[in-house]
C-alpha cells in the first residue's frame, strides 16, 4: 500500500469514528499529520552549473595545451 493510500485510509477512519464532529476530526487529523511534512509540490526548474564532463574536458584541454599542442588542436578538442 502506498503512503498516500495509507494516509487517506487513516483520515477516513477518523472521520467515520468521529460521527461527523468536526472538532474531533480536526484534533485527530492534527495528531495523524504530525508525522508528515505537508507542503505544496515544488515544480521549479533548478539551474545546474557545469557538469562533471565539462570540467574534465576543460582539464583535458589544459593538459594538452601544457603538453605543447597547437591552439587549433585545443579548439578542436573543445
C-alpha positions in Angstrom: 0.0 0.0 0.0 1.4 3.4 -1.0 1.9 6.1 1.6 -0.8 8.3 0.2 -3.4 5.5 0.3 -2.4 4.7 3.9 -2.8 8.3 4.9 -6.2 8.6 3.2 -7.3 5.4 5.0 -6.3 6.8 8.4 -8.0 10.1 7.7 -11.2 8.4 6.6 -11.2 6.2 9.7 -11.0 9.3 11.9 -13.9 10.9 10.1 -16.1 7.7 10.3 -15.3 7.2 14.0 -16.0 10.8 14.9 -19.7 10.7 13.9 -19.1 13.9 11.9 -18.0 16.0 15.0 -15.7 18.5 13.2 -13.7 19.4 16.4 -12.8 15.7 17.0 -11.9 15.3 13.3 -9.7 18.4 13.5 -7.8 17.2 16.6 -7.4 13.7 15.3 -6.1 15.0 11.9 -3.5 17.1 13.7 -2.3 14.1 15.5 -2.1 12.0 12.4 -0.4 14.7 10.3 2.2 15.4 13.0 4.4 12.7 11.4 4.1 14.2 7.9 5.7 17.2 6.3 2.8 18.7 4.3 3.7 21.5 1.8 2.9 22.4 -1.8 4.5 20.4 -4.5 7.6 22.1 -5.9 7.9 22.0 -9.7 10.5 24.7 -10.3 13.4 24.1 -12.7 16.7 24.1 -11.0 19.6 25.5 -13.0 22.8 23.4 -12.8 26.3 24.6 -13.0 29.0 22.9 -15.0 28.7 19.2 -15.2 31.5 16.9 -14.3 32.1 16.1 -18.0 32.6 19.8 -18.8 35.1 20.2 -16.0 37.0 17.1 -17.1 37.1 18.3 -20.8 38.5 21.6 -19.7 41.2 19.9 -17.6 42.0 17.7 -20.6 42.3 20.7 -22.9 44.5 22.5 -20.4 46.7 19.4 -20.1 47.1 19.2 -23.8 48.0 22.9 -24.1 50.7 22.4 -21.4 51.9 19.4 -23.4 52.6 21.7 -26.3 49.6 21.1 -28.6 48.7 23.9 -31.0 45.8 26.3 -30.3 44.0 24.8 -33.3 44.1 21.3 -31.8 42.9 22.7 -28.4 39.9 24.3 -30.2 39.2 21.1 -31.9 39.2 19.2 -28.6 36.5 21.6 -27.2 
